Amino acid sequence: MDEGAVLRVLQDVGAFRAGHFVFTSGLHADTYINKDALYPHVKAVSQLCKEIATRFADEDVDVVIGPAYGAIILSTWTAYHLTEMRGRDVYGVYADKVEGGLAIRRGYDKLIAGKRTLVVEDLTTTGGSIKKVIEAARAAGADLVGAAAICNRGDVAKEQIGDPPRFEALVKIHLDQWPEGECELCANNIPVNTDIGHGSEFLKNRGA
């Protein structure tokens, strides 16, 4: 799949939106990647994960791991497609959210020790989440072969996420973002979306 095909999948399931949005950072934008809209559509998820698996099919992957929660689904589907391609079991596991970061528990730390491991994520903006998984996997003794994201939204480079051997993104999207004081959408009274993102908190803080 090329980037256009990946973007069409995201558009078809309503994951790529236009409007007036507020991010966690407080910055505003006119487009938004709603990753949560992807997960109910199992065929679309499977299709994108198969593309990730295809790109890493020659890496002899033993385990696929992603951060909770959404990437649990990605790790399972990617491991499934690698299992089909390789003709042997490839495990799909995940890192738990804990205070201060992510931890590999539930016996998965022992499962990945010494194993060729692929890290997957849905969306990278700063790369912080995927970096924490990479660090936890290495601490558990994993032999990291690479990392993959469906969408690289923040021009994240592999050096920013712990410098894995490879970092693949199915689609790279540069989103312009502005502080509230520089937001033309606000200046033109374009309504803030309150269904996704942090628009509700923004309006509440403004007393709207």
C-alpha positions as CSV (number, residue, x, y, z in Angstrom):
1,M,0.0,0.0,0.0
2,D,1.2,3.5,-0.8
3,E,0.5,6.5,1.4
4,G,-2.6,7.4,-0.7
5,A,-4.1,4.0,-0.2
6,V,-3.5,4.2,3.6
7,L,-5.0,7.7,3.8
8,R,-8.1,6.5,1.9
9,V,-8.6,3.7,4.5
10,L,-8.4,6.3,7.3
11,Q,-10.8,8.5,5.5
12,D,-13.3,5.7,4.8
13,V,-13.6,4.9,8.5
14,G,-13.8,8.5,9.5
15,A,-10.4,8.6,11.2
16,F,-9.2,11.6,9.1
17,R,-11.3,14.7,10.0
18,A,-11.5,18.3,8.9
19,G,-12.7,21.2,11.2
20,H,-11.5,23.0,14.2
21,F,-9.7,20.9,16.8
22,V,-7.8,21.3,20.0
23,F,-5.0,18.9,20.9
24,T,-3.7,17.7,24.2
25,S,-0.9,20.3,23.9
26,G,-3.5,23.1,23.7
27,L,-2.6,23.8,20.1
28,H,-5.3,24.2,17.5
29,A,-5.5,22.7,14.0
30,D,-7.9,22.3,11.1
31,T,-7.4,18.6,10.7
32,Y,-7.4,15.7,13.1
33,I,-6.5,12.0,13.1
34,N,-9.1,10.2,15.2
35,K,-7.3,6.9,15.7
36,D,-10.2,5.6,17.9
37,A,-12.5,5.7,14.8
38,L,-10.3,3.0,13.2
39,Y,-10.5,0.2,15.7
40,P,-14.2,-0.8,15.3
41,H,-13.5,-1.5,11.6
42,V,-11.7,-4.9,11.8
43,K,-11.2,-5.3,8.1
44,A,-9.5,-1.9,7.9
45,V,-7.4,-2.7,10.9
46,S,-6.4,-6.0,9.5
47,Q,-5.5,-4.4,6.1
48,L,-3.2,-1.8,7.7
49,C,-1.6,-4.4,10.0
50,K,-1.0,-6.7,7.1
51,E,0.9,-3.9,5.4
52,I,3.1,-3.5,8.5
53,A,3.7,-7.2,8.6
54,T,4.6,-7.2,4.9
55,R,7.2,-4.5,5.5
56,F,8.8,-6.5,8.3
57,A,8.3,-10.0,6.8
58,D,12.0,-10.6,6.3
59,E,13.0,-9.6,9.8
60,D,12.3,-13.0,11.3
61,V,10.1,-11.3,14.0
62,D,9.2,-13.4,17.1
63,V,7.1,-11.0,19.0
64,V,5.0,-7.9,18.2
65,I,4.4,-5.4,21.1
66,G,2.5,-2.2,21.4
67,P,1.4,0.2,24.1
68,A,-2.0,-0.1,25.8
69,Y,-4.6,0.4,24.8
70,G,-5.3,0.8,21.1
71,A,-2.0,-0.7,19.9
72,I,-2.9,-4.0,21.7
73,I,-5.2,-4.5,18.7
74,L,-2.4,-3.6,16.3
75,S,0.1,-6.0,17.9
76,T,-2.4,-8.8,17.7
77,W,-3.3,-8.3,14.1
78,T,0.3,-7.7,13.0
79,A,1.4,-10.8,14.8
80,Y,-1.4,-12.8,13.1
81,H,-0.4,-11.7,9.6
82,L,3.3,-12.4,10.4
83,T,2.3,-15.8,11.6
84,E,0.5,-16.5,8.4
85,M,3.4,-15.2,6.3
86,R,6.2,-17.0,8.3
87,G,4.3,-20.3,8.9
88,R,5.1,-20.2,12.6
89,D,3.8,-18.6,15.7
90,V,4.5,-14.9,16.2
91,Y,3.3,-13.6,19.5
92,G,1.3,-10.4,20.0
93,V,1.7,-8.8,23.4
94,Y,1.5,-5.3,25.0
95,A,2.9,-2.9,27.5
96,D,0.7,-1.8,30.4
97,K,0.2,1.8,31.4
98,V,1.7,2.5,34.8
99,E,2.3,5.6,36.8
100,G,5.2,7.4,35.1
101,G,5.2,5.4,31.9
102,L,4.8,1.9,30.5
103,A,5.8,-1.5,31.9
104,I,5.9,-5.0,30.3
105,R,4.2,-7.3,32.8
106,R,1.9,-10.4,32.8
107,G,4.8,-12.6,32.0
108,Y,5.3,-10.8,28.6
109,D,8.7,-9.6,29.8
110,K,9.9,-13.2,29.9
111,L,8.3,-13.9,26.6
112,I,10.2,-11.2,24.7
113,A,13.6,-11.7,26.4
114,G,16.1,-12.6,23.7
115,K,13.4,-12.5,21.0
116,R,13.3,-10.5,17.8
117,T,10.7,-7.9,18.7
118,L,8.8,-5.4,16.6
119,V,7.1,-2.4,18.3
120,V,3.9,-1.0,16.8
121,E,1.8,2.1,17.4
122,D,-1.2,3.8,15.8
123,L,-0.1,7.4,15.8
124,T,3.1,9.3,16.6
125,T,3.0,13.0,17.4
126,T,6.0,13.4,19.6
127,G,7.1,9.7,19.7
128,G,6.9,9.6,23.5
129,S,4.7,6.6,23.8
130,I,6.5,4.3,21.3
131,K,9.8,5.4,22.8
132,K,8.7,4.2,26.2
133,V,7.8,0.8,24.8
134,I,11.1,0.5,23.0
135,E,12.9,1.3,26.3
136,A,10.9,-1.2,28.2
137,A,11.4,-3.9,25.6
138,R,15.2,-3.3,25.6
139,A,15.2,-3.4,29.4
140,A,13.5,-6.8,29.3
141,G,16.2,-8.1,27.0
142,A,14.3,-7.9,23.7
143,D,16.3,-8.0,20.4
144,L,14.6,-5.0,18.8
145,V,14.3,-5.2,15.0
146,G,12.2,-2.1,14.4
147,A,9.2,0.0,15.1
148,A,6.1,0.9,13.0
149,A,3.3,3.4,13.2
150,I,0.2,3.7,11.0
151,C,0.5,7.5,11.0
152,N,3.5,9.7,11.7
153,R,1.8,13.0,12.4
154,G,4.7,14.9,13.9
155,D,7.6,14.3,11.5
156,V,9.0,12.0,14.2
157,A,12.4,10.5,13.3
158,K,13.7,7.2,14.6
159,E,16.4,9.0,16.7
160,Q,13.5,10.6,18.7
161,I,12.1,7.2,19.7
162,G,15.2,5.5,20.9
163,D,16.9,4.9,17.5
164,P,15.5,1.5,16.6
165,P,17.1,-0.3,13.6
166,R,14.1,0.7,11.4
167,F,11.2,3.0,11.9
168,E,8.3,2.7,9.3
169,A,5.2,4.8,9.1
170,L,2.4,3.8,6.6
171,V,1.6,7.4,6.1
172,K,3.2,10.7,7.1
173,I,1.0,13.7,7.6
174,H,2.2,17.1,8.5
175,L,-0.5,19.0,10.4
176,D,-0.2,22.7,10.8
177,Q,-0.9,23.7,14.5
178,W,-1.3,27.1,16.2
179,P,-1.5,28.5,19.7
180,E,-4.9,29.9,20.5
181,G,-3.8,33.5,20.0
182,E,-2.6,32.7,16.5
183,C,-5.5,30.5,15.5
184,E,-7.4,31.9,12.4
185,L,-10.2,29.5,13.1
186,C,-10.8,31.1,16.5
187,A,-10.5,34.6,14.9
188,N,-13.2,33.6,12.4
189,N,-15.4,32.1,15.0
190,I,-15.2,28.6,13.5
191,P,-16.8,26.3,16.2
192,V,-14.5,24.1,18.1
193,N,-15.2,20.3,17.7
194,T,-16.2,18.9,21.1
195,D,-16.7,15.3,20.1
196,I,-13.0,14.5,19.6
197,G,-9.8,16.1,20.8
198,H,-9.9,18.5,23.8
199,G,-12.3,21.0,22.5
200,S,-14.7,20.6,25.5
201,E,-12.0,21.3,28.0
202,F,-10.9,24.3,25.9
203,L,-14.4,25.8,25.9
204,K,-14.9,25.1,29.6
205,N,-11.7,26.9,30.5
206,R,-12.8,29.9,28.4
207,G,-16.1,29.8,30.2
208,A,-18.0,29.1,27.0
